[in-house]
């Protein structure tokens, strides 16, 4: 059991972070903190992709995805982390910041319209209209 | 799995829980910046320096600045209490979700770094890219090669998304906050 958790520590961390991010989006009444929760959830997914790409042979970690400058590299030089999940995560980080920016712009508008950032107060104000 | 990795995992967990529980939004934002930095170091340990640099610049840098700008434009409710009260129903639901993931999904996953994992063991995918990258593109960094050459159109699509987000932000704010 302990060994299972120790060898899969990155996935375990990812599951716990998914839970914390989800909890923030559900339980936090402040809209900004909800958005931080969404960001936390995202980074957990990034951790999953990066952990999947990681490789080690007999306990020795491989290399970063930088290949030797030869046309026909030996396969022993190519014990490197997979570059494909890294590229997906790079794209996802940039798309995530775009998402955050739009969300924060909406939050600024909501505040200028209703004068509050709390979800419960917002519900009351909108129910009165 | 070294002592450094264990320490980082503990640091990330503590900062994540602190982000969730701090009642003051400014404190939560600052702790979230520390969390992003810890995450970036963990990515470096997991052999992803490109991802780590992007996370440090965008996750710890730009996200924190955007959040702080939002706080400056809106309000930061003053409180005497340090932590938020725990929302028990939400905690039960989320706890059940995490419990199901850990008990059902975790034993089925490959160990971190296992070369038998599908991402790495399939010679048609990772090895093929690693072998061909220098021959095809003349770039040694395989991440750069995939990002700009093999998956160039994906990166173009990403730029379109960022452009659309910029337009959406300007429209939503009606330029009033920039005046």
Interface residues (C-beta under 8 A of the other chain):
Chain A: X4 X5 X6 X7 X8 X9 X10 X11 X12 X13 X15 X16 X17 X18 X19 X20 X22 X23 X24 X26 X27 X28 X30 X32 X33 X35 X36 X37 X39 X40 X43 X46 X47 X50 X51 X52 X53 X54 X55 X56 X57 X61 X62 X63 X64 X65 X66 X67 X68 X69 X70 X71 X72 X73 X75 X78 X79 X80 X81 X82 X83 X84 X85 X86 X87 X89 X90 X91 X93 X94 X95 X97 X98 X99 X100 X101 X102 X104 X105 X106 X107 X108 X109 X111 X112 X116 X117 X118
Chain B: X1 X5 X6 X9 X12 X13 X16 X17 X19 X20 X25 X28 X29 X32 X35 X36 X39 X42 X43 X46 X47 X48 X49 X50 X51 X54 X55 X58 X59 X62 X63 X66 X67 X69 X70 X71 X73 X74 X75 X77 X84 X86 X87 X90 X91 X93 X94 X95 X97 X98 X101 X102 X105 X106 X107 X109 X111 X112 X113 X115 X117 X119 X120 X125 X126 X127 X129 X130 X131 X133 X134 X135 X140 X141 X142 X143 X145 X146 X147 X151 X154 X155 X158 X161 X162 X164 X165 X166 X168 X169 X172 X173 X176 X177
